[in-house]
């Protein structure tokens, strides 16, 4: 498994940015590999998944899954005056990555997205907004209810304005879920620790809303808090699920 650090200019961000790519070794000529876009949490960057988990080991020596980990600052994976980070994650970045790594498949059934906390919100937003792009989405300890965070998180208020301005818009997961009803959605995996004081309520409220809408998902409640110990455990589950698809 090669660990590759890339710096490049992203048109949708109006700036140079970076990402870390884990790329399988020993690919045969013409061989295509699946890809997981793995999103970091608030205050982190593209290096955190490899620094804090055993992700590379879970992929295995002979694994055939590439992992792309972008940096997104504290953008909440949203388009704003600070840069179009949602457009970047869902459109610009995949095009750039596939131009750099032609071995990466561009088929929906080979493309997956996941993230933790802020990244869990970003992953779910991408999956429900553009379900045609992803076969599977995993949200770990996700911050689903962004409307309530506008009053307590300065970055959210700066990005979204007032609660009234945010509600029902393009970044409101509940409104996005409404608009996703009836579409061919990816498989959704949601996990949250029972001691997660940060996002416990979000992971009760949003999955219940999905259930009311008739949207299928897998929900895992287990022991753990908002911690890398928990995310390390569940990224292995995510990798195993993808490898069995």
Residue pairs with C-beta under 8 A, 6 or more apart in sequence:
1 22
1 23
1 24
1 25
1 56
1 59
1 61
1 63
2 21
2 22
2 23
2 24
2 25
3 20
3 21
3 22
3 50
3 56
4 20
4 21
4 22
4 23
5 18
5 19
5 20
6 18
6 19
6 20
6 21
6 100
7 16
7 17
7 18
8 16
8 17
8 18
8 96
9 15
9 16
9 17
10 16
10 17
10 88
10 92
10 93
10 96
11 92
12 83
12 84
12 85
12 87
12 88
12 91
12 92
13 83
13 84
13 85
13 88
13 92
14 83
15 83
17 70
17 71
17 88
18 45
18 46
18 70
18 71
19 46
19 68
19 69
19 70
19 71
19 93
19 97
20 46
20 47
20 49
20 50
20 68
20 69
21 66
21 67
21 68
21 69
21 97
21 101
22 50
22 55
22 56
22 59
22 66
22 67
22 69
23 33
23 66
23 101
23 103
24 33
24 59
24 62
24 63
24 64
24 65
24 66
26 62
27 33
27 103
31 64
31 103
32 103
32 104
32 105
32 110
33 64
33 65
33 66
33 103
33 104
33 105
33 110
34 64
34 65
34 66
34 105
34 110
34 111
34 112
34 242
35 65
35 66
35 67
35 68
35 97
35 104
35 105
35 110
35 111
35 112
36 65
36 66
36 67
36 68
36 112
36 113
36 114
36 238
36 239
36 242
37 68
37 70
37 89
37 93
37 94
37 111
37 112
37 113
37 114
37 123
37 126
38 49
38 55
38 67
38 68
38 69
38 113
38 114
38 115
38 119
38 235
39 69
39 70
39 72
39 77
39 89
39 113
39 114
39 115
39 116
39 118
39 119
39 120
39 122
39 123
40 46
40 48
40 49
40 69
40 71
40 72
40 115
40 116
40 118
40 119
41 48
41 115
41 116
41 117
41 118
41 119
41 120
42 74
42 76
42 117
42 118
42 143
42 155
43 74
45 71
45 73
46 69
46 70
46 71
47 69
49 55
49 67
49 69
49 235
50 56
50 69
52 228
52 231
52 232
53 228
53 231
53 232
53 235
54 232
54 236
55 67
55 235
55 239
58 235
58 236
58 239
58 240
59 65
59 67
59 239
63 243
65 239
65 242
65 243
66 101
66 103
66 104
68 93
68 97
70 88
70 89
70 93
72 85
72 88
72 89
72 119
72 122
73 82
73 83
73 85
74 118
74 155
75 82
75 83
75 85
75 159
76 85
76 118
76 121
76 122
76 146
76 155
76 156
76 159
76 171
77 85
77 86
77 89
77 118
77 119
77 121
77 122
77 125
77 126
78 85
78 86
78 159
78 160
78 171
79 85
79 86
79 87
79 170
80 159
82 159
84 92
86 122
86 125
86 126
86 129
86 171
89 122
89 126
90 126
90 129
90 130
90 133
94 106
94 111
94 133
97 104
98 104
98 106
105 111
108 132
108 133
108 134
108 135
109 135
109 245
110 135
111 133
111 134
111 135
112 134
112 135
112 136
112 137
112 138
112 186
112 242
113 123
113 126
113 127
113 134
113 136
113 137
113 138
114 120
114 123
114 137
114 138
114 139
114 140
114 189
114 235
114 238
115 121
115 122
115 123
115 138
115 139
115 140
115 142
116 140
116 141
116 142
116 231
117 140
117 141
117 142
117 143
117 198
117 199
117 226
118 143
119 142
120 138
120 139
120 140
120 141
120 142
120 143
120 144
120 199
121 139
121 142
121 143
121 144
121 146
121 173
123 137
123 138
123 139
123 142
124 137
124 139
124 142
124 144
124 173
124 188
125 171
125 173
125 176
126 133
126 134
126 137
127 134
127 137
127 185
127 186
127 188
128 173
128 176
128 177
128 179
128 180
128 185
129 170
129 176
129 180
131 180
131 183
131 184
131 185
131 186
132 184
134 186
135 186
135 187
135 245
136 186
136 187
136 189
136 241
136 242
136 245
137 186
137 187
137 188
137 189
138 188
138 189
138 190
138 191
138 234
138 238
138 241
139 188
139 189
139 190
139 191
140 191
140 192
140 230
140 231
140 234
140 235
140 238
141 191
141 192
141 193
141 196
141 198
141 199
141 203
141 226
141 230
141 231
142 190
142 192
142 199
142 202
142 203
142 206
143 149
143 198
143 199
143 202
144 173
144 199
144 202
144 203
144 205
144 206
145 173
145 174
145 201
145 202
145 205
145 206
146 156
146 160
146 166
146 171
146 172
146 173
147 163
147 166
147 167
147 172
149 156
150 156
150 157
150 160
150 161
150 162
150 163
150 166
151 157
151 163
159 171
160 166
160 169
160 171
166 172
167 175
168 175
169 175
170 176
173 206
174 206
174 209
177 206
177 209
177 210
177 213
177 215
178 213
180 215
181 213
181 214
181 215
185 215
185 216
187 216
187 218
187 245
188 210
188 215
188 216
188 217
188 218
189 217
189 218
189 220
189 237
189 238
189 241
190 203
190 206
190 207
190 217
190 218
190 219
190 220
191 219
191 220
191 221
191 222
191 234
191 237
192 199
192 200
192 202
192 203
192 220
192 221
193 200
193 221
193 222
193 223
193 224
193 225
193 226
193 227
193 230
194 200
194 221
194 222
194 223
194 224
195 223
195 224
195 225
196 203
196 224
196 225
196 226
196 230
197 225
197 226
198 226
199 226
203 219
207 217
207 219
210 217
211 217
220 234
220 237
224 230
224 233
